[in-house]
Amino acid sequence: MILLVICTLSADAKDKDVIESNIWQGTNENSRVKMIAYLPSSGHANAAVIICPGGSYFWLDHTGEGTMVAKWLQSQGIAAFILRYRTGGVPAFAFHTRLLIRGNCYPDMIMDVQRTIELLRVYSGKYRIDAHRIGVMGFSAGGHLGMMAAVYSHTDFLRHKGIYTNVSLRPDFVAAIYPVVTMSGPSVHKRSRRGLLSEWREHSKTMQDSLSVERHIPSDCPPIFIVNCKDDPVVDYHNSMLLDSALTVKGISHKYIQYRIGGHGFGMNPAKGSAECREWKNEFIKWFQNIFDNGK
């Protein structure tokens, strides 16, 4: 049985359209992963976006890739759900604590996304959303997580926790913003790989291959929107090019925009990036409207 407990966020106590929930409440999973919903003030949202902030799978950018993004989507009439998925944490990054204890690592993150997709489909009426228009927008490592949700949707990670569902765990679209894509080769972002796999598995060739999403694009992959900057100093811009090429080979509907300048981590933060790359927001809205107008 799914039990979803909803409460108003204390920080947004005056905003009745912002609600917080523990996605694992009422299950055997001992975790307190939060989903924070920003709902349009009136009417039917029609679509929902699960926001996965970046942070190398060690931490999360709660503001520029979280709250700011959610409020922007909300203003566009789109229901936004910030997912505070599990990450390795700062102690694991600084002191390699997962050499001694498991901590958070794969597959915890993909389980969190699948659980969120499940809940949004089951409770689509409560949130006033279309159960067939639920996507993921991920930034940096969160972009890799969004792509994992699309690529590995036929693997039901929830069953390992005794959760059985009849709804699809496949997102209807994914927006990957300056994403981490590959887990091997010269373009790999090593910090994200360690954050995802932990010190015990980061050098496993099998795991590296399994979680390099560009190598496992399924024939039923949903439409994908990709944005990055060629001057990205953190995640090699070839990550997005690898994903673009893999989607093209498979004939998957997608849009790839590569900006010249803007760096990394700009998200919705007006103090970061460039005027050029900040156009990604308008491009996303046009793409988003187009995929549903065309019945994709």
HELIX and SHEET records of a PDB file:
HELIX    1   1 SER A   10  ASP A   12  5                                   3    
HELIX    2   2 THR A   63  THR A   67  3                                   5    
HELIX    3   3 MET A   68  SER A   75  1                                   8    
HELIX    4   4 VAL A   90  PHE A   95  1                                   6    
HELIX    5   5 THR A   97  LEU A   99  5                                   3    
HELIX    6   6 ASP A  108  VAL A  122  1                                  15    
HELIX    7   7 SER A  124  TYR A  127  1                                   4    
HELIX    8   8 ALA A  141  VAL A  151  1                                  11    
HELIX    9   9 PHE A  157  LYS A  161  5                                   5    
HELIX   10  10 LYS A  190  LEU A  197  1                                   8    
HELIX   11  11 LYS A  205  SER A  210  1                                   6    
HELIX   12  12 VAL A  213  ARG A  215  5                                   3    
HELIX   13  13 HIS A  238  LYS A  250  1                                  13    
HELIX   14  14 CYS A  277  GLU A  279  5                                   3    
HELIX   15  15 TRP A  280  ASP A  293  1                                  14    
SHEET    1   A 9 ILE A   6  THR A   8  0                                        
SHEET    2   A 9 VAL A  18  ASN A  22 -1                                        
SHEET    3   A 9 LYS A  34  TYR A  38 -1                                        
SHEET    4   A 9 ALA A  79  ARG A  84 -1                                        
SHEET    5   A 9 ALA A  48  CYS A  52  1                                        
SHEET    6   A 9 ILE A 134  PHE A 139  1                                        
SHEET    7   A 9 PHE A 173  ILE A 177  1                                        
SHEET    8   A 9 ILE A 224  CYS A 229  1                                        
SHEET    9   A 9 HIS A 254  TYR A 259  1                                        
END                                                                             
